[in-house]
Amino acid sequence: MAVRRCSCKRVFVPAFVLLLLLFVLAIQSDGQQSPREFDQHAGGSAPIWKVEPSFKKDIFTFVRIKYSVDGTYGYGEDPDMRWRIDAPDSDLNFSFRLQQVTSIKVNPEGKFLAITDKELFDYPFIYIVEPGRLTFTEQEVPILRRYLLNGGFLMCDDFWGDRDWLNFSKELKRVFPDRQAIDLQMDHPIFHCVFDIKEKPQVPGVDWGIRSEFTGQTYEARRGPGAEEVHYRAILDDKQRIMVMICHNTDLGDGWEREGENEYYFREFSEKKAYPMGINIVFYAMTH
C-alpha cells in the first residue's frame, strides 16, 4: 500500500503498525495557534498524553484551517470565525481517540492554520468545518491547489442542505475547475480500510442525535432542503486517489466534540459512526 507523499515534509504512518484496540467509556473534555491553547484560555480541560521521543518526526497532527466568509452567506456575530465551530474539543478528542484506538502516534498539540501560512506544507492532513459558508481568497486558491496536487489531503465536514453544497461546490471549482466531485460508493476502500463500515454514517449534532432515539430522524431538518441524505464525495487526483474528502449532511465533528454529554449519543453516534469514519479517513489519507 503506497504512502501518501508530497514535496513538503511528510508524516509517515506505515499501514502495518495500525492495531485496533477496544473503545473505553467516554471521557468529557470540557488565540489561535493550537486547540490545546484555545481550550486552556476557555478554562477547560483536555486529554493529555506524551509521545515517545523516537516518534517525534513520525507523528500525526490534526490541523484545522481558518477561513473567511464573504458576508452574504453566514450567520452569527462574527462570521469570520465559523472555522472554529466545535473547537477545541472536537480536535482534541479525535486526536486522543486516534492515539488510543490505533497505534498511530498522534501529536497532542494540534494546529490552527490559514491556507497562506508557510507551515501548511509541513502537514499532510487538514480539516475544514462548515465549508458551506466559506469563501477562498484569491491568494488561497492556488496555494490550496498546489498543496493538494503535491499530496496533501483535505477533509471537509459538517455542512447541510442544497444551499451549503451549492456555495462550497462553487468554491471547489475555483480550486479545481477541471475536476468534478464524485459520490463515493460503499465499495470504496475508505469505508473499509480500518473499520468495516456497512452504510454511510450520518451523524447529527448532539441535540438532534439525542432526539433521534425517539424520532428515528438523523438529519438536521432546520438546515433546509436537501439535508436528508448523507453524501460522502471526493475530488480525485490523476491516480484516482482522494485529495478532498467531503462529508455532506453529517457532522462527524460533533460526534467527536460532544461524546461525553449523553450516553445514547456517544453509543449510537460517536462510538459507532463518527470515530470509525474519522479514523478510516485519516488512515486512508496517510497511506494512499
SULPE-V420689 format. One record per pair of residues at least 6 apart in sequence whose ideal C-beta (glycine too) atoms are under 6 Angstrom apart, sorted by sequence separation. I is the first residue (numbers start at 1). J is the second residue. If there is no record, write none. Layout:
i=I j=J
i=I j=J
This chain:
i=31 j=37
i=98 j=104
i=113 j=119
i=191 j=197
i=212 j=218
i=237 j=243
i=31 j=38
i=39 j=46
i=99 j=106
i=113 j=120
i=220 j=227
i=259 j=266
i=51 j=59
i=98 j=106
i=219 j=227
i=234 j=242
i=235 j=243
i=219 j=228
i=235 j=244
i=31 j=41
i=36 j=46
i=69 j=79
i=95 j=106
i=234 j=245
i=259 j=270
i=68 j=80
i=208 j=220
i=233 j=246
i=1 j=15
i=30 j=44
i=204 j=218
i=255 j=269
i=30 j=45
i=255 j=270
i=29 j=45
i=67 j=83
i=202 j=218
i=204 j=220
i=29 j=46
i=66 j=83
i=231 j=248
i=29 j=47
i=231 j=249
i=256 j=274
i=91 j=110
i=230 j=249
i=255 j=274
i=230 j=250
i=227 j=249
i=252 j=274
i=116 j=139
i=115 j=140
i=131 j=156
i=252 j=277
i=252 j=278
i=64 j=91
i=132 j=159
i=115 j=143
i=124 j=152
i=125 j=153
i=126 j=154
i=127 j=155
i=128 j=156
i=129 j=157
i=130 j=158
i=131 j=159
i=202 j=230
i=62 j=91
i=115 j=144
i=129 j=158
i=130 j=159
i=145 j=175
i=200 j=230
i=144 j=175
i=132 j=164
i=200 j=232
i=62 j=95
i=141 j=174
i=141 j=175
i=132 j=167
i=136 j=171
i=132 j=168
i=245 j=281
i=131 j=168
i=60 j=104
i=85 j=129
i=85 j=130
i=12 j=58
i=46 j=92
i=59 j=105
i=60 j=106
i=61 j=107
i=66 j=112
i=205 j=251
i=203 j=250
i=241 j=288
i=59 j=107
i=62 j=110
i=63 j=111
i=64 j=112
i=66 j=114
i=82 j=130
i=184 j=232
i=202 j=250
i=203 j=251
i=206 j=254
i=11 j=60
i=39 j=88
i=47 j=96
i=203 j=252
i=205 j=254
i=38 j=88
i=49 j=99
i=55 j=105
i=61 j=111
i=63 j=113
i=183 j=233
i=184 j=234
i=82 j=133
i=213 j=264
i=35 j=87
i=181 j=233
i=203 j=255
i=206 j=258
i=210 j=262
i=35 j=88
i=51 j=105
i=181 j=235
i=206 j=261
i=210 j=265
i=35 j=91
i=179 j=235
i=209 j=265
i=35 j=92
i=49 j=108
i=74 j=133
i=176 j=235
i=206 j=265
i=29 j=89
i=63 j=123
i=73 j=133
i=160 j=220
i=209 j=269
i=65 j=126
i=163 j=224
i=61 j=123
i=161 j=223
i=63 j=126
i=64 j=127
i=65 j=128
i=160 j=223
i=161 j=224
i=162 j=225
i=29 j=93
i=69 j=133
i=162 j=226
i=70 j=135
i=161 j=226
i=69 j=135
i=161 j=227
i=203 j=269
i=67 j=134
i=160 j=227
i=203 j=273
i=203 j=274
i=201 j=273
i=36 j=109
i=34 j=109
i=35 j=110
i=34 j=110
i=201 j=277
i=34 j=111
i=21 j=101
i=32 j=112
i=195 j=276
i=18 j=102
i=19 j=103
i=194 j=279
i=195 j=280
i=17 j=103
i=194 j=280
i=193 j=280
i=160 j=249
i=194 j=283
i=154 j=244
i=155 j=245
i=156 j=246
i=157 j=247
i=190 j=280
i=193 j=283
i=13 j=104
i=193 j=284
i=158 j=251
i=73 j=167
i=190 j=284
i=148 j=243
i=157 j=252
i=158 j=253
i=157 j=253
i=8 j=121
i=9 j=122
i=11 j=124
i=10 j=124
i=4 j=124
i=129 j=253
i=155 j=281
i=153 j=285
i=7 j=150
i=6 j=150
i=6 j=151
i=5 j=151
i=6 j=152
i=4 j=151
i=125 j=285
i=94 j=256
i=90 j=253
i=93 j=256
i=90 j=256
i=93 j=259
i=86 j=253
i=90 j=257
i=89 j=257
i=86 j=257
i=97 j=275
i=94 j=278
i=28 j=260
i=26 j=259
i=26 j=260
i=26 j=266
i=23 j=271
i=15 j=287
i=13 j=286
i=3 j=287
i=4 j=288
i=1 j=287
